[in-house]
């Protein structure tokens, strides 16, 4: 299985980039993982919100192939415990899903087209996090899920 995290904009803070690299390197033991950072929309600050979401949505959807299952990281998505996230990933592996794509939208969320294309929505918390921080939190939780699946002593109950 291949897992891709697609995010709008770049990770600019060095401490977040360093953390991402640590967990991405660890993930390579378990899964073919990659992160794609898409450019911010041109003239984003001058665009109406709906137009901005449409541009970001087109950019996101252009990254998908026919075999990708898209899950949007969205505040209204399913909230998993770490064990439930591991079970979710394990189930996708058992059903031979070839490619999972998790997406982090821009500041205003996703376009309607992205919501229609998505297989589902996942929420990392009921709290709100900066988009750049979500990348690190998601990547760590994905790593944690694989250690749970493998029965390794990273996660403590």
N, C-alpha and C positions, 0 to 999 in steps of 0.2 A: 504494500500500500504506500501511496505517496500522500503527504500532507503538506499543504501550502498555506501560509498566512499572507494574505494580501491586505495592504494598508495604504490609505491615502496619505501622502506626504512622507518626508524622511524623518528618521530618528536623529535628532540634532544633539541631544545631551549625551556627553561622553559616558557618564555613569550608566545610563540606560543602554547605550550601545554595547558597553562592556558586559553588562548582565545578559543581554540578548545573545551575545557571542558565546558566553559560557554555557547557557542552556541549549543553544543550537548545536554546539559541539557535542554535548552529552546526548542529545536526541539522535544523533547520527548512529549510535549503537543499536537503536530500536527501529528506526523508520527513515525512509527517504523524505527528509524535511527541507523545505526552503521558505524563505521570506521574500516577498516582492513588495517593494515600496513604489507606489505610483506617484507621479508628479502631482502637485497641487494644481487645481484648475487655474487657468490664466485669468487674471483680473478678478480673482475670487472675492475680494472685498467689495467690489462694485456690482457684483451680480445679485439679483434677487435669489432668495434661499432656494426656491424650487428649481431655478435654472442651474444653480450651483450643484444641487443634488443630482440633476439630470446629467450634467457633464461628468461628475464623479461616477455616477452609475454606469455610463457608457464606457468609461475607462476601466472600471471594475469588470464589467461583463465581457469586455474584449479580451480579458485574460483567461477566460474559461474555455475548456474544451467540452465536447459532447459527453464525455465520461465523468466529468467532475460533479461531485455532490457539493453544493454550496450551502454553507451555514453562516448566517450573519451574526456577528457579535453585537447584540442589541439589548438594550435595557429591558425590553419586554419579552425577551426570550426565556427559555427554560433555564432555571437555576439548578445546577448540579452540585452535589458535594464532590469531593475529590474521588471518592469511591464510585459514585454514579458516573462521573466523567470517564473513569477508567472502564466501567461497564459499557458505556456508550461507544468508546473507541474499540473495545474488544468485540462488540456486536458488529461494528462496521468491518472489522477484520474477518470475522467469521462469515459474513455475507459477501466476502470477496469484493468489497468496494475498492476500486482501483485508485481513486483519487478523491481525497477530501480537501475542500478549500474552505478556510475560515476567513471572513473578511471583516475588517475594521473600517467603518465609513468615516466620512469627514465630520466636522463639528456638528452638523445638523442631521446626521444619520444617513439613510439610504434613499435612493430613488424608488418610486413605485415599481419600476422595471426590475430592480434588484430584489425587491420583496417577492415579486411574482416568480422570479427564476429560482429563488432559494428553496432548498429542501426543508430548511428549518431555521430557527433562531436560538442562539445560546446567550445567556446572560452570565457574566462572571460574578456579578454581585448586584444587590439592589443599590449599592453605593455608586456614585459617579466618579470615574477616574479620568485623568487626562489621556487622550488617545495614544500618546507615545508610551505612557506607562502601561496601558492595556496590553501592548505588544509583549512587554516583559512578563506581566502577570500571566497572560495566556500561555506563553512559551514555557514558563515554569510549571504551570498546571498540566500542560501536555506531557512534559518530562515526568512529572509526578504520576500521571496516569499510567505511563509505560512502566514505571518502577512498581506500581501496584499490580499491573497485569503480570509482570515477571516475578512477583513475590519478593522483590528486593527491599532492603531495610531503609528506604528513604522516608517513606510516609509512616507516621505514627498515629495510631487511633487514640 
